[in-house]
């Protein structure tokens, strides 16, 4: 029986000349989950199928760039200064994405996409919110394979074992772990290195990656339940995601012992940012507390309304199509009733003598295909005299 969580031997596998990096693989998997699930939720709200995938073309590049910029700005000592390689700032595959930068620039990408497709942004944000937080949970598995971002030393049964890694798995020299950290400073090795052989255990630490993974899944379940229970709209689902995620990120961030190179008021910058964004999200939820779900016709936008088959019954209102059909039948009945009224554009209905209403009537077949009424043979009864006008 395992007393601790073992760490993986490596974070990169070479498939021929191509390195397969666990961090990048889990990021991609998270994006796929967010797009697929977000697309299904968007269609259920009345949006066009495939629209979330279209918007991902805008959001994903913006989000990756924003996440990388945030990381580089808050950990700039890793890339700039004596002995540092500034080009490493572009090596996103080695890890290092800041969620706040990813969310902010990703939102800009979605805004541009919504403007392009002429659809409102709030329903899109509400649709993708659960998928985003699940994608974050999946991404934390990348931190596990990179053996990074864990908490302080501990002996709890679910502690994470951190082993020494070396280039090509070569035996680790003495005090190898101390050279990359210490008892109170997480030993983090380059992601391309492999667990040392023979194995050298650097220590057991709080698995903060696991705490955030489980927290994010709980947040996803919460916002899905709240959305179904209260039929939330107006970006309230997204705000609930932000509030839930930041509430957990603040205390989990406080457990981490990896170097915090940017601090505000003596706190790690991510703790301060989490607190500020949490407060803003709660204010937004209170301000928009009475906003319900948007009309599906508004969610779909003008482009979807012009497509063939658009305007069908709403999934949440199956009687809508029947109502439309009833209205159409009423219009047909109205047209039939008006068929007997004079039409100024038809010569056979103009200038009728009011005292001889049959004058000028059409002598062709009736509208239903029957023959016109004619006097019976031998019927010579004259018409009664008309009543003179007074």
C-alpha positions in Angstrom: 0.0 0.0 0.0 1.4 3.4 -1.0 1.7 5.9 1.8 2.5 8.8 -0.5 1.8 10.0 -4.1 4.7 9.0 -6.3 5.9 11.6 -8.7 6.4 10.6 -12.4 9.9 9.8 -13.6 9.8 12.4 -16.3 7.7 15.1 -18.0 8.9 14.7 -21.6 9.0 11.7 -23.9 10.9 11.6 -27.1 8.9 10.1 -30.0 11.6 9.9 -32.6 12.7 13.5 -33.2 9.6 14.9 -31.6 9.4 15.6 -27.9 6.0 14.9 -26.3 5.7 17.2 -23.3 3.2 16.3 -20.7 2.5 20.0 -19.8 1.6 20.9 -23.4 -0.4 17.7 -23.9 -2.6 18.4 -20.8 -3.1 22.1 -21.9 -4.3 20.9 -25.3 -6.6 18.3 -23.7 -8.1 20.9 -21.5 -8.7 23.3 -24.4 -10.5 20.4 -26.3 -12.7 19.7 -23.3 -13.6 23.3 -22.8 -14.5 23.8 -26.5 -16.5 20.7 -26.9 -18.4 21.1 -23.6 -18.8 24.8 -24.1 -20.2 24.2 -27.6 -22.8 21.9 -26.3 -23.9 24.3 -23.6 -24.0 27.1 -26.1 -26.3 25.2 -28.5 -28.6 24.4 -25.6 -28.9 28.1 -24.9 -29.9 28.8 -28.5 -26.5 29.4 -30.1 -25.4 28.1 -33.5 -23.6 24.7 -33.6 -19.9 25.1 -34.1 -19.8 28.7 -33.0 -17.7 28.1 -29.8 -15.1 26.3 -32.0 -15.1 29.3 -34.3 -14.5 31.6 -31.3 -11.7 29.4 -30.0 -9.7 30.4 -33.1 -9.7 33.9 -31.6 -9.6 33.0 -27.9 -6.9 30.3 -27.6 -4.0 32.2 -29.2 -4.9 35.3 -27.2 -5.1 33.3 -24.0 -1.8 31.5 -24.5 0.0 34.8 -25.2 -1.7 36.5 -22.3 -0.9 33.7 -19.9 2.7 33.7 -21.0 3.1 37.5 -20.7 1.7 37.4 -17.2 4.1 34.6 -16.2 7.1 36.4 -17.7 6.2 39.7 -16.0 5.8 38.2 -12.6 8.8 35.9 -12.9 11.0 38.1 -15.0 14.2 37.2 -13.1 14.0 33.8 -14.8 14.5 35.3 -18.2 16.2 38.6 -17.9 19.4 39.6 -16.1 23.0 38.3 -15.8 23.3 34.7 -17.0 19.7 34.5 -18.3 18.5 33.8 -21.8 15.7 36.2 -22.8 14.7 33.8 -25.6 13.5 31.4 -23.0 10.6 33.7 -22.4 9.1 32.2 -25.6 9.6 28.6 -24.6 6.0 28.1 -23.5 6.4 24.3 -23.8 8.7 24.3 -20.7 5.8 25.5 -18.5 4.8 28.8 -17.2 1.3 30.3 -17.9 -0.4 32.8 -15.6 -4.1 32.2 -15.5 -5.0 35.8 -15.1 -3.2 36.8 -18.2 -4.8 33.9 -20.1 -8.3 34.9 -18.9 -7.9 38.6 -19.7 -6.4 38.3 -23.2 -8.6 35.3 -23.9 -11.6 37.4 -23.1 -10.3 40.0 -25.6 -10.1 37.3 -28.2 -13.7 36.2 -27.5 -14.9 39.8 -27.7 -13.3 40.2 -31.1 -14.9 36.9 -32.3 -18.3 37.9 -31.0 -18.0 41.2 -32.8 -17.1 39.4 -36.0 -20.1 37.0 -35.8 -22.4 39.7 -34.4 -23.4 37.7 -31.3 -23.6 38.8 -27.7 -20.7 37.9 -25.5 -22.4 37.2 -22.2 -24.1 33.9 -23.3 -20.8 32.7 -24.7 -19.0 33.4 -21.4 -21.8 31.6 -19.5 -21.6 28.6 -21.8 -17.8 28.1 -21.6 -17.4 28.8 -17.9 -17.6 25.2 -16.6 -15.3 24.0 -19.4 -12.7 26.6 -18.6 -12.4 25.6 -14.9 -12.3 21.9 -15.9 -9.5 22.7 -18.4 -7.6 24.4 -15.5 -8.0 21.2 -13.5 -6.6 19.1 -16.3 -3.8 21.5 -16.8 -2.7 21.0 -13.2 -1.7 17.5 -14.2 1.0 19.1 -16.3 2.4 20.6 -13.1 2.5 17.1 -11.6 4.5 15.7 -14.5 6.8 18.7 -14.4 7.2 18.1 -10.6 6.6 21.7 -9.8 4.4 24.1 -7.8 4.0 22.1 -4.7 3.6 23.1 -1.1 5.7 22.8 2.1 7.1 19.6 3.5 4.6 17.2 5.1 4.1 13.6 6.1 0.4 13.4 5.5 -0.6 10.1 3.7 -1.3 12.0 0.4 2.0 13.8 0.4 3.8 14.1 -2.9 7.2 12.4 -3.3 9.7 14.6 -5.1 12.7 12.8 -6.5 15.9 14.2 -7.9 16.1 14.5 -11.6 19.2 14.7 -13.7 20.1 15.0 -17.4 19.4 11.6 -19.0 18.7 10.1 -15.6 22.4 10.0 -14.5 23.1 9.2 -10.9 22.6 12.3 -8.7 25.6 13.8 -7.0 25.6 14.4 -3.2 23.5 17.3 -2.1 21.9 17.4 -5.6 18.5 18.3 -4.2 19.9 21.2 -2.1 21.4 22.7 -5.2 17.9 23.1 -6.7 16.1 24.0 -3.5 16.0 23.1 0.1 13.8 21.9 3.0 11.7 25.0 2.8 12.3 25.9 -0.8 10.9 23.5 -3.4 13.6 21.7 -5.5 12.5 22.2 -9.1 14.5 20.6 -11.9 14.4 21.4 -15.6 11.4 19.7 -17.2 13.5 17.7 -19.7 15.4 16.0 -16.9 14.6 12.4 -15.8 14.4 10.8 -12.4 17.9 10.0 -11.1 19.1 6.5 -11.2 19.5 5.3 -8.5 16.5 7.1 -7.1 17.1 10.0 -4.7 14.2 11.2 -2.7 14.4 14.9 -2.1 11.4 15.0 0.3 7.6 14.7 0.6 5.5 17.9 0.0 1.9 19.2 0.0 0.4 18.3 -3.4 -1.1 21.7 -4.1 -1.6 20.7 -7.8 -4.0 18.1 -6.5 -5.8 20.5 -4.2 -6.4 22.9 -7.0 -7.5 20.1 -9.4 -10.1 18.9 -6.9 -11.2 22.4 -6.1 -11.7 23.3 -9.7 -13.8 20.2 -10.4 -16.0 21.2 -7.4 -16.4 24.7 -8.8 -17.4 23.3 -12.1 -20.1 21.1 -10.4 -21.3 24.1 -8.4 -21.8 26.5 -11.4 -23.5 23.8 -13.5 -26.0 23.2 -10.7 -26.5 26.9 -10.1 -27.0 27.5 -13.8 -29.7 24.8 -14.1 -31.4 25.8 -10.8 -31.6 29.5 -11.4 -31.4 29.7 -15.2 -28.6 32.3 -14.9 -27.7 34.7 -17.7 -25.9 38.0 -18.3 -22.4 36.5 -17.6 -23.5 35.6 -14.1 -22.3 32.0 -14.6 -18.9 33.2 -15.6 -18.8 35.5 -12.6 -19.7 32.6 -10.3 -16.8 30.6 -11.9 -14.4 33.5 -11.2 -15.6 33.9 -7.6 -15.4 30.2 -7.0 -12.0 29.7 -8.5 -10.3 32.7 -6.8 -11.7 31.7 -3.4 -9.7 28.5 -3.7 -6.7 29.9 -5.5 -6.0 32.3 -2.6 -5.6 29.7 0.1 -3.9 27.1 -2.2 -1.4 29.8 -3.3 -0.6 30.5 0.3 0.6 26.9 0.7 3.1 27.0 -2.1 6.8 27.3 -1.4 8.1 27.9 -4.9 9.8 31.3 -5.1 7.4 34.2 -5.4 9.5 36.8 -7.2 6.7 39.4 -7.2 5.0 40.3 -4.0 2.5 43.0 -3.0 2.2 44.0 0.7 4.4 41.1 1.6 2.0 38.6 -0.1 2.5 36.6 -3.2 1.1 38.5 -6.1 -1.4 35.8 -7.1 -2.9 35.9 -3.6 -3.5 39.6 -3.9 -4.9 39.3 -7.4 -7.2 36.5 -6.3 -8.6 38.5 -3.5 -9.2 41.6 -5.7 -10.9 39.6 -8.5 -13.0 37.6 -6.0 -14.4 40.9 -4.6 -15.1 42.2 -8.1 -16.9 39.0 -9.1 -19.1 39.0 -6.0 -20.0 42.7 -6.7 -20.9 41.8 -10.2 -23.1 38.9 -9.1 -25.0 41.1 -6.7 -25.4 43.8 -9.3 -26.8 41.4 -11.9 -28.7 39.2 -9.5 -32.0 39.6 -11.3 -30.7 38.9 -14.8 -32.2 35.8 -16.3 -31.2 33.7 -19.3 -31.1 35.4 -22.7 -33.7 34.8 -25.5 -32.4 32.0 -27.8 -33.0 34.3 -30.8 -30.7 36.9 -29.3 -28.1 34.3 -28.5 -28.1 32.9 -32.0 -27.5 36.3 -33.6 -28.5 37.6 -37.1 -26.3 35.2 -39.0 -27.9 32.1 -37.5 -31.4 33.5 -38.0 -30.7 33.8 -41.8 -29.6 30.2 -42.1 -32.0 27.5 -43.5 -34.0 25.9 -40.7 -33.4 28.8 -38.3 -36.2 29.9 -36.1 -37.2 26.4 -35.2 -38.7 25.4 -31.8 -36.5 26.3 -28.8 -35.4 23.3 -26.8 -36.7 25.0 -23.7 -40.0 26.0 -25.3 -41.2 23.1 -27.5 -44.6 24.6 -28.1 -43.0 27.6 -29.9 -43.2 25.9 -33.2 -46.8 24.9 -32.7 -47.7 28.4 -31.9 -46.0 29.6 -35.0 -47.9 27.1 -37.1 -51.2 28.2 -35.5 -50.5 31.8 -36.3 -49.7 30.8 -39.9 -53.0 28.9 -40.2 -54.8 32.0 -38.9 -53.2 34.0 -41.6 -54.3 31.5 -44.2 -57.9 31.7 -42.9 -57.8 35.4 -43.0 -56.6 35.3 -46.6 -59.5 33.0 -47.5 -62.0 35.3 -45.9 -60.6 38.2 -47.8 -60.8 36.4 -51.1 -64.4 37.5 -51.6 -63.7 41.2 -51.2 -63.2 43.4 -54.2 -59.7 43.5 -55.5 -58.8 46.8 -57.2 -56.2 45.1 -59.4 -58.7 42.6 -60.8 -61.0 43.9 -63.6 -63.7 41.3 -63.0 -64.3 42.7 -59.5 -64.4 46.4 -60.4 -67.5 48.7 -61.1 -70.1 46.3 -59.8 -73.6 47.6 -59.7 -74.6 47.6 -56.0 -78.2 46.9 -57.1 -77.2 43.9 -59.1 -74.5 42.2 -57.0 -74.1 39.4 -59.5 -73.2 41.7 -62.3 -69.6 41.3 -63.4 -69.2 38.1 -61.4 -66.8 35.6 -62.9 -68.4 32.9 -65.0 -65.5 30.6 -64.9 -65.1 27.7 -62.6 -65.4 28.4 -58.9 -62.3 28.5 -56.7 -62.9 24.9 -55.6 -63.0 23.7 -59.2 -66.8 23.3 -59.3 -69.0 24.6 -62.1 -70.6 28.1 -61.7 -74.3 28.2 -60.7 -76.6 28.5 -63.8 -80.4 28.8 -64.0 -82.2 25.5 -64.3 -83.8 24.6 -67.6 -87.3 26.2 -68.0 -86.7 28.6 -65.1 -87.8 32.0 -66.5 -88.8 33.6 -63.2 -87.7 37.2 -63.5 -85.6 38.8 -60.8 -87.6 40.7 -58.2 -87.6 44.5 -58.6 -84.9 46.2 -56.6 -85.8 48.5 -53.8 -85.5 52.1 -54.9 -83.1 54.3 -53.0 -84.6 56.8 -50.7 
